[in-house]
Amino acid sequence: MTSASSSRTGEIYRIDWLPGTDVLHGTCHCGREHTAQDPVEMWEWMLAHPQGHSVHEPRGNSS
């Protein structure tokens, strides 16, 4: 999924739904990954880049 502003900067935010679950799997333009059940939580995580996207923080977050 891309937003109008991300199209201009080349940033791509991808969110996939894991079929058979209520889980969303997101991949930020920086390559970090995150999982959440709440779409709002997922977008807040995506748009908070780089907060929560550190290589020292664990990848993914099961909710």
Backbone bond lengths (Angstrom), bond angles and torsions (degrees), N, CA, C in turn:
res aa  C-N    CA-C-N  psi(-1)  N-CA   C-N-CA  omega(-1)  CA-C   N-CA-C  phi
1 M - - - 1.431 - - 1.522 108.73 -
2 T 1.297 118.27 136.09 1.456 120.49 177.00 1.513 108.88 -127.04
3 S 1.303 115.56 151.17 1.458 119.66 175.56 1.515 107.99 -104.14
4 A 1.324 117.34 166.33 1.459 121.23 -178.71 1.526 111.37 -58.53
5 S 1.332 117.25 -42.43 1.466 119.34 -178.46 1.517 111.34 -70.29
6 S 1.333 118.78 -34.03 1.459 120.17 -179.41 1.520 110.86 -71.64
7 S 1.328 118.30 -27.08 1.455 121.25 179.28 1.521 110.51 -64.15
8 R 1.302 116.98 -34.89 1.465 120.72 -179.21 1.515 112.12 -73.77
9 T 1.324 117.82 -28.67 1.459 120.62 -177.15 1.523 112.25 -98.54
10 G 1.313 118.02 -8.68 1.448 121.78 -178.68 1.521 113.30 83.27
11 E 1.326 118.38 6.07 1.457 121.40 178.71 1.531 109.05 -80.35
12 I 1.333 115.58 132.76 1.460 120.08 179.48 1.518 108.74 -119.85
13 Y 1.323 115.42 126.77 1.450 122.83 176.48 1.515 106.80 -110.84
14 R 1.323 117.22 120.31 1.452 120.68 -176.74 1.526 109.59 -115.19
15 I 1.337 115.54 130.01 1.458 121.22 176.15 1.519 107.71 -128.74
16 D 1.325 115.61 122.85 1.458 122.17 178.04 1.517 108.96 -113.59
17 W 1.307 115.51 144.30 1.457 122.08 174.06 1.514 106.79 -93.12
18 L 1.322 117.11 132.79 1.458 121.40 177.70 1.528 107.80 -87.16
19 P 1.333 118.07 106.43 1.471 121.99 -174.97 1.522 112.68 -53.27
20 G 1.324 114.76 141.38 1.460 121.10 179.84 1.518 113.62 82.94
21 T 1.344 116.77 2.07 1.466 121.47 -179.97 1.521 108.96 -133.94
22 D 1.311 115.85 176.96 1.465 122.13 171.53 1.523 109.95 -103.23
23 V 1.326 117.23 19.47 1.460 122.12 -172.68 1.528 111.05 -96.57
24 L 1.332 115.01 134.71 1.461 122.66 173.36 1.521 107.87 -105.94
25 H 1.312 116.47 140.34 1.462 121.92 178.13 1.518 106.77 -119.00
26 G 1.322 116.20 117.74 1.456 120.88 -177.71 1.511 112.44 -111.34
27 T 1.334 114.87 145.85 1.453 121.83 174.43 1.517 107.95 -126.86
28 C 1.323 116.02 120.69 1.460 122.37 179.95 1.529 109.55 -77.71
29 H 1.316 116.25 162.78 1.460 120.83 177.23 1.520 112.05 -60.95
30 C 1.344 117.52 -19.65 1.469 120.99 179.06 1.524 111.86 -86.29
31 G 1.343 116.98 -5.72 1.454 121.05 178.49 1.518 114.84 98.04
32 R 1.321 118.14 -10.67 1.466 120.73 177.97 1.520 109.33 -69.81
33 E 1.327 116.19 149.75 1.456 122.10 -178.00 1.520 110.81 -120.07
34 H 1.334 115.31 154.59 1.457 121.61 -176.59 1.522 107.73 -153.40
35 T 1.325 117.52 145.35 1.459 121.04 173.11 1.521 108.98 -122.52
36 A 1.327 115.22 146.68 1.466 121.10 179.84 1.525 108.24 -160.67
37 Q 1.324 115.77 157.23 1.461 120.56 174.42 1.520 111.05 -93.60
38 D 1.305 117.35 -22.41 1.461 122.35 -176.23 1.530 110.41 -97.83
39 P 1.340 118.56 120.01 1.462 120.60 179.83 1.532 113.07 -60.70
40 V 1.327 117.00 -34.33 1.463 120.01 178.95 1.527 110.16 -65.53
41 E 1.333 116.92 -44.18 1.465 120.80 177.10 1.525 110.46 -58.73
42 M 1.335 115.96 -41.50 1.463 120.01 -179.33 1.524 110.97 -62.51
43 W 1.327 118.05 -47.59 1.464 120.51 -179.41 1.525 111.77 -67.23
44 E 1.328 117.27 -36.58 1.465 119.06 176.80 1.519 110.30 -62.00
45 W 1.343 117.42 -40.37 1.458 121.03 178.00 1.525 110.24 -64.63
46 M 1.328 116.38 -45.27 1.468 120.55 -179.85 1.528 111.20 -59.30
47 L 1.319 116.00 -49.92 1.461 120.81 -173.89 1.526 113.41 -77.20
48 A 1.338 117.37 -11.14 1.473 120.97 177.90 1.527 111.85 -81.69
49 H 1.331 118.04 -1.08 1.468 122.01 -178.19 1.528 110.01 -45.71
50 P 1.313 120.41 131.99 1.451 128.99 7.92 1.524 114.48 -93.00
51 Q 1.341 119.52 0.83 1.465 120.77 179.30 1.525 109.38 -61.53
52 G 1.330 116.28 127.33 1.451 120.98 -178.88 1.516 113.60 84.67
53 H 1.336 117.19 5.64 1.451 121.41 -176.99 1.523 111.99 -117.87
54 S 1.317 117.73 15.42 1.456 122.58 -177.42 1.514 111.49 -66.89
55 V 1.340 116.99 144.02 1.459 120.59 177.41 1.521 111.07 -67.46
56 H 1.323 117.41 -15.32 1.467 121.38 179.05 1.523 112.34 -87.61
57 E 1.335 117.00 -9.11 1.448 121.28 177.53 1.528 108.37 -94.71
58 P 1.329 118.02 147.23 1.456 119.44 -179.40 1.526 112.12 -62.30
59 R 1.317 116.15 143.71 1.474 120.41 176.49 1.509 108.43 -75.33
60 G 1.334 115.22 140.54 1.460 120.37 177.41 1.507 112.26 76.67
61 N 1.308 114.54 155.09 1.448 120.74 179.84 1.512 107.22 -150.55
62 S 1.303 117.06 100.41 1.466 119.40 -179.11 1.514 110.19 -72.82
63 S 1.316 114.62 128.04 1.461 120.32 179.08 1.498 110.13 -115.18
